Amino acid sequence: MRIFLSAFVIYLFFIHWTGWNENSRLDLSRSIVEEGRLHIDTYASNTGDRAYYNGHYYSDKPPGLSIVSTPAYLILDSIPRPKNYEDEGNSGEIILLKDETGSPTVTSDIEPGKKTRLSTIILTILASSLPAASNVILLFRILGKFVQNERIRSLVVLTYGLGTLAFPYALMFLPYSIGIFITLLAFSMGWKGDVSPVKGCIIGLLLSVTLSFDYIFFPIIIPSTIYLFSRMGKAKKCYILGLITGLLPIIAYNYLIFGQLTFFYKHMDSDVWVWDNPALEEGALPVTNLWIPIQVLFYPYRGLFFYYPVLLFSVVGLARMRKRFRGEFHMITSMFLLILGVYSTMLYTWHGHMFGPRYFTPLMPFLMIPTAYALSEKNKRIFLLLMFTSISVNILGLQNFENIITDDFRQVSAEHVYSLKGFTYNPLFDHYLPLTADNGPRSRLFENIIEYGGQFDIRDIPYSKGVLSSPYLRREYIPVATIPGMGFFVLRVEFLCLIPLTVILALIWRKELSRHLTRDKSLIVLAVVTLVFLLAFVRVKDSLFTNGWYPKEGGENGFFRFTGEEAEVLVYNTGGMNRINIMLQAWSPQKGRDLEILLNNELLGTYNILPQGSTVGTTLIKLKPGTNKFTLRSTSGCDNPPEVMANGKTMICYSFGFSNISFKRQDNPLFRENWYMEEEDEHGTFKFMSQNATLNMRSTAGEAVELAFTSFSFHKKRELHVYVNGEDIGTIENDGGGYSMNRFKAHLTEGDNEILFHSVPGCDIPSEVGEWDDTRCLSFGFRDIKIE
């Protein structure tokens, strides 16, 4: 029971909803319960995984998972709810895909109704997490036939539950966990032999009905059917009858809808499944590409043994058990080769927005049999190393899934399509590892708890939480308290979800832990855990992003954040930053806007932010002791991004994007007006200015200084006039073909000093004077501006 509870809690803790695949299955459940029909016309816009036939939309998935989920959805649908409980799509939709005319073909509700959001959680738990945890127990019992050592069996089922494809697909509303449960149940009932006719009929029914959940169970059914047939004895006829009966649901479903016994992908909705690459259309036909098995098994891009090296033990185990367990050897080997054969008839082998080679998932429990047979005390250390590596891969996979091949596939050459030798992208290192370093393991349930906001949304992209595309945490810190004289006491969110999970697992195994831990050892463990918690999660910060900020996103020039109409930053002054400047690098999506900056509700200034980007800074300002609130406000509101389809504002409404906000004591020049965002080339970083640009320099007393900088002129010859507090201190000339290093003597007065750069002639727009896609107005570029 403790093994079951542990697996269930872990799976429950990390459930999430990826999108099209789950939506397609849920749409059918909803249609059956709410409308009493099999087509999904009412809901089809939320998924691209759909078929179109005789004027109606249908799920392109086998109906098994949808049908077994209907009782739970029926109960949810029958619960009395307040009048305003169901609010489907009331705040707009996200356009995910358009047809050739530009009309939306696939969209997603920004704020699905509460019933829908609750359904995604309950159905994922009941149809995936619960049977997945049960599979661990069933597998533990089945392994008893092959291995008597309970420690080895426990280690192998731990590997199965956390270190194979069984783990990521126990977290989503997909048919693999429940299909595996049915298969293992049939196997556990029949492998011992001595089967009664009734039991034989049930076993046959269970085996073949898995085809109603997913067609990829077909390579599992065929070898299992043959293997179990030899153990049926007098129940063979009933066994065959059960097999035939179990096929009737999927046959009847396909015949009722499509007038044929099976589903053909020619019925996929052509508004969604239109390919730009001719090789793809050919790839939809059966092909044999001998390079595909190598790719599927060993390539960095979702290769089975690359993701899960612990499965190499199953190869060793198969070789060792071929004589003693010949029937099982032939069954498991046939399953493996059949699934590999299925992959080898496809060019589109990765199959969408998923993790790893998912079609191998039904094979995972059967590979654990030879794995257990191969494990011994001699090779246990190697096994543990491979096991922890495989588990680590699954921990990395708790991030939003990569989609690089699916997105880029339409653009690659036909030669690469057929050879697949060009697909060496490594998502584990290039996508999942960096995100895990930033986010820690993602638990959408935990994230919803710490930032509830009135609703749970376990979608990978929770639009209702104001997330449009960011793969990063919505909140990086949880404010706890303000410590006088120090700053803001906060908890880091990344990896924090592991704390409650560890506590729950410790409670489940408390009896076993108490046997191994004396009172003194318990105190030591508690002290160590407390110390680790303090070092890992507790921080004292002097600034916090609070209201109005969207999650950080990654761009070519680093991270940035969007804001809504208004956003706040809290700054704590301990006494060391009494007078500071604020420096911003920002841009305004879609159009230029004016930005108001307020300190403790008093206006500091208004600055124009351009779509191409601007660098602005305030004059020297005085902070009060303790907490100070900076407000960044758009004078012209915010706009929905182009992907958002709504009447009026929604949860996703952008005014500015900020790539840098810094609070500085005055010791270097501060960029004020008419500077563009910092850029980088082979010589380092630089900034462009428009026709006139200003710097601000604070001086504690009147002093003689030198202004030093490197400059270059964009496109043509120009003069640059330099003024300090209105006094002309010199002029330089750049011919547009190189850099000049410049030094000017100047006198600063006490307090704020303004340095003005004036270009003669003015600035040029790159798109009008050359073949650049740039609408900024540029005159001079600057590097290394210093006051000495």
N, C-alpha and C positions, 0 to 999 in steps of 0.2 A: 504493500500500500504506500509506503514512504517513497519508493522509487516512482510509482505512478504520480503521487502528489508533487514530487519534485519536478518531474518532467512537465506536468500540467501547469504548474506555477511559472516555470521558465517560459514555456510557449505562450501562456496567457500574457505574460509581462511584455512580450515583444510583438504582439499581433499588430498588423498594419494592413492597409488597403492600397493596392498599387494602381488600379484603374480599370481599363477596358475589360480584361479577362473576368475579373470578379463582377463588374457591372453587368456583363452579358448574362451571367448565371443568376444574379440577383433579379435582373429584369424579368426573367422567366418565372421565378418564384412569385414576384409581385403580380405579374399578369395572371397567373393561375389563381391566386388568392383574391385579388381585387377585381378582376374582370372575367374570370372563368374561361380563359382562352389561352392558346399556345403561342400566338404571335405577340410580339413585344412593341407594337407600333407606338404605344403611348410613351414608352421609355427609351426607344431605340437611339435617340439623339445622344445619349451619354456614353456610347461605346462604338468603337470601330470594329469590334469583333461581332459582326452581325451578317446574316444572310438576307437576301431579298428575293422573294419568289411569289409570283402571282399577286403582286400588288401589296404584299405584307412583309414586314421585317420579322426575322426570327433570330434567336441566339444561334451562333454557329457551333455551339458546344453540345456534347451529349447531355441529355436532360437529367441524369441521375442525381447530381448534387442539388440541382434546383428543386427536384421533386421531393427528396428527403428533407429539404429545408422548409418546405411549405407548411408543415404543422407548426414549427416554431414561428414562422412569419405570420401564420393565421392567428396564433395566440397574441402576438404583438399587435396585429391589426385589430383584434377584438377588444383590447384593453380600452376602457373609457378614457377619453382624453379631453383636455380643455378645448374650447372652440378654436383658439389660435395655435393649437399644438402643431398641426401640419402646415408648414409654410414653405412648400417646395418652390425653389427658384425665385423667391420673392425679392432678391437683391441683385439679380443679374446672373450671367453665365460667362464662362471662359470659353473662347473659341479655340478648340484644339486642332481642327482640321477644316479646310475649305475645299470645295470642288473647283472645277476648272473655271467656273463663272465667278468665283469669289464668294459664293454663298456658303455659310457654315454648314458642315455635314456632321461634325462631332463636337459636342459642347459638354461642359460640366457645370452644374449648379455651384455658385459661390457658397451659398448657404442652403444645403439640402434640408428637408424637413427633419424634425427631431426623431420621427419614427424611422426614417431612412438611416440616419446616423446611428441610432440605437441598433438597428438591424445589422449594420455592418459589423458591429462589435459582437452581438449575441450569436449571429450565424457563424462568424469566424471561430468563435470559441466552441460552439456545439458541433460544427461540421468539420473542423480541422484540428484545433488544439486538443479537444477531448479524445477523439479517436487516435490522434498521434501519441498521446500519453499512454493509451491502452495498448498501442502497438509495442511499446517498450516492454510491457508485462508479457504479452503474447510471445514476443521474440525470446525473452528470458526463459520461458517454459519450453519453447521449441528447441532451444540450444541444449537443453538437458539431455536430449537424445544423443548428441554428438560430443558433449564435453560435460564431465561430472563436476569439475572444479567450479564452485560457485563464484570464486573471486574472478576467474577468467570470464565467466558468463556476465558478471556484473560489469566488468571492464569493457566488454564488447558491446553490451546494450547501452552503456554510457557513450561509447564511441558512436553507435548508431543514432542515438537520440540527439547528440550535440555536434558530432563531427562528420556527418554525411549530408546528402541532399534531403534527408528526412527533416532536418531542422528548419531550413528556410521555408519549406512548403507546409510546415505545421503552423506557420504564422499567418497564412493568407487563406482567403475563402476560395480554395482550389480543391479538386477532387482526389488528390493523391493520398492524403492521410486516410480518408475514409475508405478509398479503394484498397489501400494496403491492409487496413483493418479487416475488411471482408475477405481478402485473399488469405491472410494469416489465419483467420478464423477457420476457413475451409481447410487449410493445410493442417492446422492443429487437430481438427476433427478426423482427418482421414489418413494421416501418415502412419499411424500405428497399425492400420488394418483392422480386421474383425468389425466391419461396418454393417449396421442393419440397413434394410432397404429404405426406411424413412430417412435415416441419417445420410445414406448415399444420395438420395434425392436432394436433400438440403445442401450437401457439399457441392453437387453439380450446379445447383441453382446459384449458390454464392459465387462460385468461380466465374460463371458466364455473365452474371449480372454486373460485374465490374466494368464490362464493356459499355454499359449505360452511363458510366461515370467519366471514362476517358478512353479513347481508342488505343492509347499507348499501352493499355493493359492487355491488348491482344498478344504481344510477344510473351507475356507472363502466363496467360491462360493456356496457350497451346502446350508448352512443356509440362505445366502443372497438371493439366487434364490427363496427359499420357502417364505421368508419374503416378497420380492418384488412382487412375483406372486399374493399374496392376495391383492395387491394394483393396479394391472394392469387393472381391470375393463374389458372393451371391447377389450383391447389391449393384452389379454392373448395369443392369437394365434401368433400374431406378436412377442411377447416377447419370446415365445418358439422357433420361427423361428430364432430370433436373437441369442438365446443361442446355437442352433445347428450350425449356421453359424460361430460363434466365436470359435467353437471347430475345425473347418476345418483346420486352419493353422497348429496346432500342430499335428493333425492326418495325414495330407498330408506330413509333414516333416518327421515324423517317418516312414511312409509307403514307401516313396520314398527311404529312406536310408536303413532302417532295414527290410522292408517288413512286418511290423506289426504296430498296431495302437498306441503303446506306447513304451517307451524306457525301456529296461531291463539292469540292471547293470552287467549282464553276458557279455555284450559287452565292458566293460571297458578294457582298454589296459592291458594285463597281464604282460607286461614288467615293468609296474609301480605298479599295484595293486596286489602284491604278498605278502602274509602275512606269518610271521614266527610262529604265534600262532594259533593252530588249532581252538581255541574258536572263533577267528574272522570269520573264514569261516562259522561256525555255526551261528554266529551273523548276517551274511548277509541274513539269512532266517527269516521269520516272527516269532517273539517270543513274549511272554507276560511275562514281569518281573515287578511285582507290586512295586518293589523298585525304578524303574526308575522315575515314576512321582515325588516321594519325592526328588530324586536327581535333576531332572530338575527344580523343583520349589524352593527348599530351600538350596541346597548344596552350600558351598563356591565356588566350581568349576562351574562357569557359571550358578548358580541357578537364576531363573527369579526374585523371590522376594528378594533374597540376593543382587543381583545387583541393583534392582529397587524397594525398599520398598514402594515407593509412589503408586505402583500398588495395594497395599493392599486396598487402598480406592475404587478401582473398585469392589472388592469383597463385601465391605459394600454397595456400590451403587447398585449392582445387587440385593442384598437382599431387598433393599428399593424400587426398581422400579418394582418388579415382578408383582405387582397388577395394577398399573397405566399404565405401559408400558409393558404389557405382551408379545406382539410380539417381541419387542426389547430385552426383557429379555431372551426369548427362543433363539433368534438368536445369541446373544453374548455368552450366556452360551454354546450353541451348538458349536460355533466356538472354544471356549476355550477347551472344552472336546475333540473335534475332533483333534485339534493340539496336545493336550496332549496324545491322543490315538496314533497318528502317532509316537511320541517320544517313546511310550511304546512298539512299535514293533521293536525297534532298540537297539542294544547294543552299537553301535558307535554313541552315542547321541550328542557328542560335535561338530562333523562335521568340523574338520580341523582347519585351521589357521584363526580363526575368534574371535569375541568378543561377549560374552554372548550367550544365547540360541537363535540363530538367526532365527530359524524357527517360533518363536513367533512374528517376526517383522510385518507381515501383520495384526496381531491382534491389534497392538498398538492403532490405531485411534479409534477402536470400544471399547476398554477398557476405553477410555477417556470419553465416554458417561456416564457410571455409576459413573466414578470418579467425573465428574462435578455434577451429581445428589446427590452424597454423601457430597460434600463440602458445608460448611456453616460457618457462623461467629464463631460458637461455637468450631468447630474443625479446624479452619483455622491455628492456631499455629502449631498443630501437622502436618497438611498437609505441611506447609512451611518447617518444619524440614525434613520431608521425601523427599520433592521435592529437597531441596538443597543437601541432601545426594545422591539422584539419579543423579542429575546433576554433582556432584563431581565425581561420579563413571565414568561418560562419559568423564570427563576431564582427569581422570587417564588413560582411554582407548585410549588417543591420542598417546600413546607410541607404539613402535613396539609390535605386539601381542605376547603373550606367546604361547607355543605349547607343554607344558609339557606332557599332557595326550596323545596327538597324537604321540609324539616321543617315549614315554615310553610304549605305549599300547602293542606293540608287545612282550614286555618282561614280562608283569605281568602274574600272575597265572590265570588259568581258573576259579578258585573259585572267585577271585576278579572281573573277567570279568562279571560273572553272578550276583554277589551280588552288585557290585559297592560300597560296604561299605568302601572299602579301599581308595577311591578317595576323600580325604579331603584336598587336596592341595588348598590353597587360593591365587589365582593369584593377587587379588587386593592388598593384603598386601605384598606378597612375591615377586611380579614382578613389577606391575604397580606403586605402591607407591614409592619404591626406585628410579625407573627410573624418575618419575615425580619430585622427590626432586632434582635429578641431572640435568635434562633437562628442567624442566618446561613443559607446554603444547607444543606438537610438531606441528608446522605448516611447512609442507614441502615446501610450496610456499615461506614463509618468509625466510626459511633457504636457498633456492635457490637464493633469491634476495640478501641476504647479502654475499653470496659466489657463485656468478654466474658461473664463470669459463667458460663462453661461451655456457652453455647449462642448460636447466631445466631438472631435473630428480626427479619426485615425488614418485619414488619407495621407499618403506620402507627401503630397502637396496640399496642405489644408487651406484651401482658398478662404474658408470662413474665418480663418485666423489672420487673414491679410497677406498670405503667402502666395505669390504668383509663380515663382520658379526656384526660389532659393533652396539649396540642399542643406543649409545650416540651421542650427537651433534658433528658434524664435527669440529665446532669452538666454543670454550667456551667464547672467548672475541673478541670484535671488537676494534682494535687499533684506537684511535682518534687523539692523539697528544702526543708529548713528552714534559713534563713540566720540564724546567731546574731546577736542584737542588732537584727534587722530584722523577721523574720516568715516567713511561708510563701511560698516561691517557687512560682508556679503558672503554667499556661498557660490562657488563655481558650479555650473549646471553639468558640464561635461563629466561623464563617468559617475555623476551623483546617483543615477538610477540604480547603480550596483549596490548601494547601501541598503535600501529597503528590500531588494531582492535577496541579499545575503542574510539579512535578519530573518526573513520568512523561511528561507532554507535552513537556517540554524534552528529555528523553532521546530521544524519538521523532524530534524535529526538530533534534537536535544538529548534524548536518552543515550544515543550512541556517543555524542560528544561528552556527556557527563561521565561515561565509563573511562574515557581516555584523558580527561582533564581533572586534576585535583584542584582543590580550592586555590592553592598558590599559583598553579599553572593558569587557572582561569583568570586570576587577577593580572597576571603577566600578559596574557592574550588580550584582555580588555584594555590594558594600558597601551599596548602596541597598536591595537586597532584605533584607539582614541588619538594617539600621536599621528598615525597615518592619516586619519580623517582631518585633523587640524592642518597638517602640512599640505594635503592634497586639495582640500576644498575651501578652507577658510582664507579669506582675503580682506585686507583693508585698502579701500580705493579712495582716491581724491576726486574722481569724477565718475558719473553714471549716466548712461542713456536711459531715459525713462519713457515718458509717453510720446506717442506719435511716430515712433521709428519702426520701420519694417526690418526683417532679418537681413543680416549682411549677405552680400553676394560677391562673387569673384568676377573680375574683369581683366582686361589686358594690362591695366595699370595697378592691379592689386584689388583689395577689398573696397567695397563701397556700401552705402545704405541709402535707401529712399526714405523720404518723409511724406507724411500726409500734409494737410493744410497747415498744421502746427505741430512742432516737436519740442521736447524739453531736454536739457542737459543740466544735471546738478553738479556743482563744483564745490568742494569743501576747502575752505581757506584756513589753514592751521597757523597763519601768521607769516609764512614764508613767501606768499604770493599776493601781497596787498595790492600791487598795481601790475596789471597784465594787459596784453593784447590778445584778441581772438583772431586766429588766422584760419580761413576756410578755403577749401578747394571744392567747388560745386558746379553742377550744371542743372539746367531746367529741361526736363523731357518735353518734346513737342513744340514748345514755344518759350520765349523769354519771359521772365517774371521778376518782380521786385521782392527782395528778401528783407524783412524787418528783423533786427536783432534787439532783443530786450533783455535787460538785466534786472532781476527782481521787479518785473512788471514796468520798468522804465525804459523808454525807447533809447537805444544807443545810436541807431542809424538805419538808413535804408539803402540797399545795394542792388544793382541790376545784375541778374544772373542769366547768362546766355545759354542756349541749347548746346553750343560747342564747348562750354566750360568757362569758368571764371575763377580767378583767385582774388579774394578780398580779405581785408583786415580792418579791425576797428582801431580807433585811437586808443591811447592808454586809458584804462578804466580802473576804478578802485573797487576792490571786493570788500564786503563786510566780513567780520570774523564768523566762522561757521559755514552754514549751508547757503549757497547762492544758486539761484535758478536762472538759467539762460533759456530764453524762448526764441525759437526760429520760426517765423511766421511768413506765409505767402500772402501778399496783399490781393492776389487774384485767385485764391483758392487752389484747388488741385484738379487734375484731370484723370479719367480712367485711361489706362494703357490701351493700345489698339486691340489687344487680345480680349479685352473685357467688353461684353455686350450688355448694356444696361441703360435704363432711362434714369439719368441722374447719378449721384454719387453711390459708390459701393464701398465695401471694406477695403478694396484695392484701388486707391486713388493717390496719384503721385504729384508732388509739387517740385521737389528738388532731389537730386542725388548728391551725396556728400562722400568724397573719397578721403578727405582729411579734415579734421577739426582739432586745432591745437591751441592750448592756452600757454602763453609765453610771457615771462618777464622780459622787459625790453633790454636786449643786449646786442641785437642785430637788426638790420633793416626789416621792416614789415611790409609785405606786399599789400597795397591798398586797392586801387581801382584800375580796371582795364587790363588786367593780366589774364592770360589763359592758363589752363592747367599744366602742371609740370609734365614734360615729355622726356624721352630718353633715346639716344642714338649711340653710335659706336664711340663717341667722345665723352659720353656721360649725360647728365641731366641738364635741361634748359627750359626756359619759359619764353613764349612769344608775348609781345604786347600789341595792342591795336595802335591808333594814331597817337594817343596820349596815355601815359601810365604813371602812377604815383607810388612812391614808397614813403613810409613813415619811420622816423628815427628819433628815439628819446635820448635826451642828453641831460645829465644831472647838473651840468654847469656849462657855460659857454666854452667852446674848445675848437681848436683847429684840427681838422681831420683830412684824410684822403679817401675819396670814393674810388674803388677799384672794381672793374668788371670786364668781362669778355663779351663782345657783341658781334653780331652778323646781321646783314640786311636780307630780307626775303625778296628774291626774284630780281631786284634791280638796285641801282645806285640810289642811296638816300643819305641825308644829313640827320644827325641826332643832336638835338639841343638839350643841354642838361641845366636844370635850375634847382637851386636850394633856397627855399623860402622866398621864391619869386626872383632871386638874383641869378643871372646867367653866369655859370661858372665854366662854360666851354662848349665846343662843338666838335663832333667827329664826323667822318665820312666813311661809309662802307659801300663797296661797289657791288655787293650781292654775290661775290664769288669766294669769300673767305672770311676768316675771323680777324678781329683786332683786339688787342689787349690795351685797356684804357685806364688812365689814372688822372683824377682831378682833385685839386686842392679846394677845400671848402671850409666854411666856418659855421658851426652849429650853435644855436642859441639854447639857453636853458629851457627845458620842457620839450614839447613836440616840435619836430622839424619835418617839413614836407619836401621830398625830392621828386621833381617832375622830369619825365623824359618826353620830348616832343619830336615827332618824326616829320621831316620835310623832304619830299611830298608825303602825304598821309600813308594809308595802308591799302593793300590789294587783297582781293578775294581769290584764293588759289583756283577755285573751279572756273573763274572767269579768265584767268591768264595762263592756264595750263591744263593738263589732263589730270588734275587732282579732284578727288571727291571731298572737298573741304570748303565750307561756306563761311569760315571765319574771315575776319579782315586783319591781315598780318603786316607788320612793318619790320620790327627788329626782334631778334632772339637774343637772350641774355644767359650767360653762365657765371657762376661764382661772384655774385655781387657782395662786396664787403665794404665795411667802414673801418678804416685803420687809423 
